[in-house]
Amino acid sequence: MSAPSGQTEANDKPTLCQGNYHSEAEAVEQLKRLAATHSNLAEWKARAAAVQQQFLTGARLDPLPKRTPLNPIIKNKRRYDGYTVESAAFEARPGFFVYGNLYRPLDRKGKRPGVLCPHGHYRGPEGGRQR
């Protein structure tokens, strides 16, 4: 069996395509090759699991780190036409906060999507001021 796309057989080290790795035509051909790697749901799920494992290995997240409390901070709600925006932060790892804006619809009957738009990672609860 050949190695999945993005994985080399020789040393089993993951590879990562960065930047403008493919031209548009090359990307179309790559998608065709990838589509040919499965012909049913079970094969697709096996491929998806292999790709997920490659991401985790490449990001050095295998095994995944222990989950820690997110300690969310949400404040400064602003109302607009049909939605609100709030300043939000959560502690991704102890001492490392992710800051951003939380967009939520005003009409919240039933389940509705929200969008968290992060700004970046900074240390401490006041780190967002360093943007």
C-alpha positions in Angstrom: 0.0 0.0 0.0 1.4 3.4 -0.9 1.7 6.2 1.6 -1.2 8.7 1.7 -0.8 12.0 -0.1 1.4 14.3 2.0 3.3 11.4 3.6 6.6 9.9 2.4 7.1 6.1 2.6 10.9 6.3 3.0 11.0 8.1 6.4 7.3 8.4 7.4 7.8 12.1 8.1 4.8 14.2 7.2 5.1 16.9 4.5 3.2 20.1 4.3 2.3 22.1 1.2 2.8 25.8 1.9 2.0 28.9 0.0 1.2 28.7 -3.7 2.3 25.1 -3.8 0.2 24.2 -6.9 -1.0 26.1 -9.9 -4.7 26.0 -10.4 -4.4 23.2 -13.1 -2.1 21.2 -10.7 -4.6 21.6 -7.9 -7.4 20.2 -10.1 -5.3 17.2 -11.0 -4.4 16.7 -7.3 -8.1 16.7 -6.4 -8.8 14.1 -9.1 -6.0 11.9 -7.7 -7.4 12.3 -4.2 -10.9 11.5 -5.3 -9.6 8.2 -6.9 -8.3 7.1 -3.5 -11.8 6.1 -2.3 -14.9 4.7 -4.0 -17.2 4.3 -1.0 -17.9 5.8 2.5 -15.7 3.3 4.4 -12.7 4.1 2.2 -13.3 7.8 2.5 -13.5 7.5 6.3 -10.2 5.5 6.4 -8.5 8.2 4.3 -10.0 11.0 6.5 -8.6 9.3 9.6 -5.1 9.0 7.9 -5.2 12.7 6.9 -6.3 13.7 10.4 -3.4 11.7 11.9 -1.0 13.4 9.5 -2.2 16.9 10.7 -1.8 15.9 14.4 1.7 14.4 13.8 2.8 17.4 11.7 1.6 19.8 14.3 3.3 17.8 17.0 -0.1 17.2 18.7 0.1 13.4 18.9 -0.8 12.7 21.6 -3.1 15.6 22.1 -2.2 17.7 25.2 -4.4 17.4 28.3 -7.4 19.6 28.1 -7.4 22.6 30.4 -10.1 25.0 31.5 -10.8 27.7 28.8 -11.7 30.4 31.4 -13.7 32.4 28.9 -14.0 36.2 29.2 -16.9 37.9 27.3 -17.7 41.6 27.7 -18.3 44.9 26.0 -21.4 43.8 24.0 -22.3 46.1 21.0 -25.6 45.8 19.2 -26.0 46.1 15.5 -28.7 45.4 12.9 -29.6 41.8 13.6 -26.4 40.8 15.5 -24.2 41.6 18.5 -20.4 41.8 18.7 -18.6 41.1 22.0 -15.0 41.2 23.0 -14.0 37.7 23.9 -11.0 35.8 25.2 -10.3 32.3 26.3 -7.2 30.6 27.7 -6.0 28.2 25.0 -3.2 26.8 27.2 -2.4 28.0 30.8 -1.2 31.6 30.5 -1.9 31.8 26.7 -5.0 33.7 25.8 -6.8 33.9 22.4 -8.5 37.3 21.9 -11.1 38.2 19.4 -14.6 39.2 18.6 -17.7 37.0 19.1 -20.5 37.7 16.6 -24.0 36.4 17.5 -27.4 36.8 16.0 -30.0 38.8 17.9 -32.9 36.5 16.9 -31.8 33.4 18.8 -34.8 31.0 18.5 -33.4 27.5 18.5 -29.8 26.7 17.6 -28.0 29.5 15.8 -24.4 29.9 14.6 -22.0 32.3 16.3 -18.7 33.3 14.8 -15.5 33.8 16.8 -12.9 35.9 14.9 -9.6 35.5 16.8 -6.9 38.2 16.8 -4.0 36.2 18.0 -2.2 34.7 21.0 -0.8 36.9 23.7 0.2 36.4 27.3 -2.0 37.3 30.2 -5.6 38.7 30.4 -4.5 42.1 29.1 -2.5 40.7 26.2 -5.1 41.8 23.6 -4.0 45.4 24.2 -0.7 44.5 22.5 -2.4 44.0 19.1 
